[in-house]
Amino acid sequence: MCVQPAEHGDLALPTGDAYREYLGELVAEGLLVPMGVRGVYGRGRDFERVIVRFDEYVARASAELAPEVLRFPPLFNRSDYRRIDHIHNFPDLMGSVHTFTGGELEHREMLGKFERGEDWSRNLAPAEVMMTPAICYPLYPTLAGGTLPEGGRRVDLQGFAFRHEPSDDPARMQIFRMHEVVRLGLPGEALEHRDYWLARGGELLRAVGLHATPVVANDPFFGRGGKVQKAMQREQSLKYEFVVPICSAEKPTAVGSCNYHLDHFGAAFDIRSHDGSTAHSACVGFGLERVALALFRAHGLAIGAWPRDVRHVLALD
């Protein structure tokens, strides 16, 4: 699957003092702006500046492969959502958009609940959209029922994803940006893409002073059956994460991941390779806010004091 990187080892959500202390430092410097909900923040000028520069850095690296560039909104067609198994695997992380569709009578009833402090949300109906769980999800429906050209397709994506995971850890945001590069095609082509970025992604992170370690990982599958899926994902080495110590050396944070999806999305959306077989897919994803957090932790909260070579690579001079 292609979701926000999980903590290495799928550990319980951190709530220790180190996470709160770092969050407090970020807030005090104006890098993050609390919005009254854990995991939801405004971004200050310098924090956003680092995100934009790292995003451009990844885009330059991706351009070497001549991918198609697409950008989707952070909303996902509800009918397309029904074609994937996200609700089975990650029900605790999803976000469903609801809105008011009633008439004047229903409006008065809802207002009465609102003014009495009651649960007025039950008067809302599901909209046609879901919050995007991973930024590559909107891509696959655009290819549904089609046949890929020889050599498959490479697509560069960037955008917001939603994950309902409130936490005191500043790296576990509920709404966050990813920069992904997806490859669809034959199994060998998808695997080649995953392995290429496993090496290239590490190079990119090391070049900005982050000592990222690639580790075999798993997604945070839900429920009893999730244990089996986690074990299978690990045994097949389908997912690797780039982990960096941000608030804890013992529990490093995943700032990116390389994933081989097998034919999961190809089968869900009937996407065919040029030879008629079900397409396989793979992606690399960098968590832009997480990378920024790792950079500020590694080099300090003042960009001007960062090592000159890091500022040069990110065009921050």
N, C-alpha and C positions, 0 to 999 in steps of 0.2 A: 504494500500500500504506500501511498505518498501523502504523508501527513506531517505536521510539524514534528521535528525530531523529538523523541522522547528522551528522558534522562537515561544515561547509560545504565543498563541492567534493569530498567523499568522499576526504579526504586520509588518508594512512597514520596509524595510531595514534600519538599523541604519546608520547614517552618522555623529553622534555627536562627539565632541572633545574627550570624554572618550575613544572611540574606537580607534581613531587615536593616542591618547597618549599611550595607551597600546601597540598598534602596534609599535610605535616608540621605546618604551622600549625594546620590544622583539628583534627588529632589532639591536638596539644599543648593546645589550648583545650577539649578534650573534646567537640567538636562531632561528630566522627566517631570511631568505635571500631574499630580494625583487627580482623579476624577470621581472619587468616592466609591469606587468599586475595585476590588482587588484584581489586578491584571489588566486594568484599562487605564491608559495614561495619554496625556498630551505629550508631544515631543518638543523640546526646546531647540533653538536655532542650531547649536553645535551638534546636538544628537542627530538632528535631521541631516545636517551637513555631512556627517560621517556616513550615514545610511546611503545618501545619494552618491557619494564618492565610491563607496564599496560596490554599490549596485552598478555603477558605470564601469568599474574595474572588472566585475564578472561579465558584463556585457561585452567588453573588449575581448576577453578570453573566449567567450562563446562565439564571437564573430569569426574567429579563426576557422570554425566549422561551417560557416555560411548557413546558419539556421534561418527558418522563417521566424519573424518576430510578431508575436500576438500579445495583446493585453485584454484581459477580461475583467468585468466588474466583480465585486466580492459577493455576487448573488448567483445562485445556481438553480436552473429549472427544476421544479419539484418533480415533474414527470421523469426527468432524466435521473434524478436522485433515486427514484424507485428502481432503476435498472442496475444499480450497484448495491453492494452489501454493507454499506457504511452503517446503516441502522442496526444491523446484526452485530457488527464488530465494535462500533464506537458510539453507542446510544447516549452515553454520558457526556460526549464531547460536542454533539451536534447543536445547531442553532436553527430553529424553524421560525420563519417570519409570519406574523399574523396581523390582520388589520380589521377595521370595522366595516361591515357590509350591510348593516341593518337600516331600518327606517327611523322615523321620528320617535315612535314608541320605544324601540330598542335603545335609541340614544338616551332617552330620559332614564330608562332603567339603568343603563351603564353609568350615567352621570350620578345617579343616586348612590350607587356602590362606590364610585370614585370619591364623592364628597364625604361618605361615611367611613372611608378608609378600608373598604372591603375589596375583595378580589374582583376588580372590574375586567381583568384580562379574559375571564371566561366568556365575555360577550364578544370576543374577537373570533374571526374565522381564519383558517389557513390561507395565506396568499399563494400565488403561483410559484413562489421562489423560496429557496432555503439559503442560509448563509453558506458560503463556499467553504467546505471542509479542508480542501487542499487546492492550490491554484491550478493544478493540471486537470482537475475534474471537468471543468467546462470545455476543455479541448476535445475530449473523446466523442461527445455527442455530435460535434461538428464534422466528424469523420464517419459517423454511423452509416453502415451499409455500403461503404465505399471500398475501393481497392487502392492500396498505396502504390506509388511508382517504384520502379526497381531502385534499390538502395534505401527504400523507406523514406521517412520524413524526420527531420530534426526541427524542433520548435523551441524558441526562447520565450519564456513567460516570466512575468513579474506581476505581483499584486498582493492584495490582502486576503488572508484566510482567517476563519473564526474557529476557535476551539474553546468550549466552555470548560475552563480549568483554572478557576480562581486560586491564587497562591500568593504568599508573601515573597516568593522568589521573583525578582524583577525579570528574569529570563523566561518565566512562564506567563506570557501575556495572553489574554483571551482573543485579542485581535492583533495581527502581526503580519509582516510582509515576508514573502519568499521570492527568491529569484531562482527559477528552475530552467533546466534545459532537458527536454524530453526527446527520446528517440523511439520511433515505432518502425517495426519491420520484422525481419526474420529473427529467430532466437539468437543466432550468432551476432547479428547486428545490434540487438538490444544489449546483449552481454558485453560486446566490445565497447559500447557507449558507457555502460556502468563502470567497466574496468578502466577506461580512459580517464573518466572523471574522478575515479578513486585516487589515481595518481596526480592528475592535474589539480584537483581541488585541494589536495594537501599542499601542493606547491604554492597555490594562490594564498592560502592562509599563512603559510610559513613566511612568505615574502612580506607580509604586513606584521610580522613579529608575533604571531600566534602559534604556539607549540601544539598543533593539533595532532591527535593520535587517531588513526582509523581503527574502529573496533566493530566486530560483528554484533548486531543489535536486533531488536524486534520492536514492532509497534505495540502500543498499549491496548491489545485486544481485550474486550470486555467479557466478564462472566467466566463460568466454569470451563466452557469450551475454548476460551481464549488461551488457556494454558497449553493446550495441544497446538493451537495455531502458532503461538510464540515459539514453541519447541521446533515445529516444522520450519518456521521462517529462519530460525537460527541454524538448524541442521543443514539447510540448503544454502546457507550464506546469501540470502536474498537481499539483506539490508546491512549496510555499513554506515556508521556514523563517525563524523569528525568531532571528537570531544576535546574540550578545552577547560581547564580549571578556571572558574570565575569566582565562585564563593567558597568552593571546597575542592581540595586536591583529591580527596577520597571519593567524591561524587562529582566528577567533571560533567560539564554541560555540553550537550550536543548542539553545535552551531551549524551543522550541515549533515546531509546524508546522501548516499548513493543507493538507489533501489532498483532491483530487477523484479518487475511485476508478473513475469511469465506471460500468459495470454489472458490475464484477469480482465483487463479493459477491452482487449480485442474481442473476447467472447461476449462481454456484456453489451457491446455496441456493434457487433458484427463487422468489425474492421478486418479486412483481408490484406495480406501481403501480396506482392505482384505475382507469386506462384499459386495463389488461391488459398493458401493456408491461413489460419487465424493469426493475426498479427500479435507479436509480443511487444512489450514496451519496457523502457527503463528511464530513469531520470536521476539527475543530481539536483539537489535543492540546498540553497543557503538561506538560513534564517537571518534576515538583515538586521533586525533589532538585536538578536542574540550576538551576532558578530560585533555590532557596535558596543554592546555591553562588555564583551570580551576585550575589545580594543581599549576602552576606557579603563578597564580593570588592569590591563597589562601595562599601559603606557601613562596612566594618570588622567585626571579629569580635565586638564588644560591641554587642548590640542597643540598649542604653540610649544609645549615642552616635550612633545613626542619626538622620538628619534627621527633625524632628518630623512633617512632612507624610507621610513614608513610614510612620512608625509609626502615624499616624492612619489612613491608608488601609487598613493591614493589621490594625488594631485591636490593636496591640502595646503601647499605652500602659497 
